[in-house]
Amino acid sequence: MKKIIFIIVLLVFQVKLNAQTVPANPIDTNYYRVVTTNAGDLIGKILSQDEREVLLETKDLRKLYIPQYTIKAIVLINSNDFNAKGVYVGEDKFATRYFLTTNGLPIKKGEHYIQWNFFGPDLQFGLGNNLGVGIMTTWIGCPIIASFKKSFELGSRAQLAIGGLAGTGSWLAPTSFGVLPFGSLSFGDRKRNIAFSGGYGAFSLEGDVSGRPMTSVAGMAKISSKLSFVFDSFILLPSGQSDPYGYYQPLVALVVPGLRWHQSEGKAVQFGFGGATVDGELFPLPMIQWYRSF
């Protein structure tokens, strides 16, 4: 009898010991961005979730139950997505583009967008392997310009892109065409970056060919979850020769600072307060553009 009691005591003691050494379920301390169809973006820690709903704790300790059918995506947030004050800033969805020029950052695979301008649409497609292609035109379909860009990672915060544009006068000027090979070196990420670009544009009008070197300095910075500062420039350097019609080709520079307002996931509008100078004469050039992902 004593042996039986002794064995039972040992078994009970072993069960208690094993129960004490079983680790508790780890607590998820990460922050997530929950993209919803009716409440926009919600930021917080996920306390629990099932097939019906997600329980989210915001930074001000509010607890929100979010129905699963209203959730479009749940994205893990990195610590550097917050600013020094602890406010969520996040990436700029359209960080690869300024007003006119681009940088070394690639469009992510499967992410496509259209940039609406007053003169017409510009469509860009992310095909993967750091390769993007696009097509732009005017409302009358002249000219039609195709583009491509291949990006290379030079480091954690440096990128190089090579690409080109090729266009035709289409139905209005079928014998006219132009090409612009370019390279772009950029530093930064999808929250803030600066880019230095250069290329050579050549075009043909009625069989006469002319060309000019081009350069650009541009940059952007996400300053809040809804706002980005954008700066762009586009400079046609004097060629030292006349165009096919005998006119001197002067320095032409376009400078556009502006703001990009992120309306919601995949939607933005940007305003440019720029100007252009042609051979020393200054002209105001306001701009407005709309971005839409698809």
C-alpha positions, 0 to 999 in steps of 0.5 A: 500500500505504501508503495502505491501511495508513493508512486501516486505522489511521484506521478502527481509531482511530475505532472505539476512539474511538467505543467510549470515548464510548458511555455505560455503562448507568446504575445504578439507585440508587433503593430499592424496596418489593417486596411478596411473597406469602410474605415480606412487604415487602422493601426494597432496590435492584434489581440485575437482573430478568428474567421469572423472578426479581428480584435485590434488594440490601437496605440491609445489603448482602444479595442476595436472589433473589425469584421473579417468581411470588411478587411482588405489586407493586414500588413506588418508594420516595421518600427521605422514606419513610425516617426520620432513622435511615434506617429505612423507614416508608412511607405509612399505607394507611388514612391517610384514616381515624381511629377515627370521623372522616375528613380531607381526604385522598382515598381513592385511585382503585380502593382500597377497604376495609372497617372491621370494628367490634363493632357492624357493618361500614363499607365505603368505595370510592375512585371517582376524581377525589378522590371516595369513597363508603361505606355502614355499618350494624350487624349487625341492619341498623339504621340504614343510613348512606350517606356521600360525600366530595369532596377538594380539594388546597389545596397540597402539604400541605393538603387540604379535603374536603366531604361528608355522611352520610345514614341511615335507621332501615330496617326497625326505624324506617322513618320515622326518618332523619338527615343530617350535612353536614360539612367537613374541613381537614387538613394533612400527608400519608399518613404524618402529618396533623392534621384539623379538622372540623365539621358539623351533624347533624339527625335525625328520630324519629317526625316530630320533628326535632332537630339539633346542631352537631358538631366534631372534632380528629384526627390520625395519625402513622406511627412505624414500618413496622408501627405508627401512632399515631392520635388522634380526637375527636368532640364534640356541642356543646350546642344550647341547646334540648331534644330532641323529648322535652323533654330538655336536650341537654348537651355530649357528647365522645368522645376516643380515642387509640390505635395501628394495627398494620399486619399486612401489605399491606392489613391492619391492626388498631387499638386505642383507649383512649378515654373519653366524657363526657356532661354532666361524667360520664366513661365508659371507651370502649375500641375495637378495629377491623379494616381490610381492603383489597379 
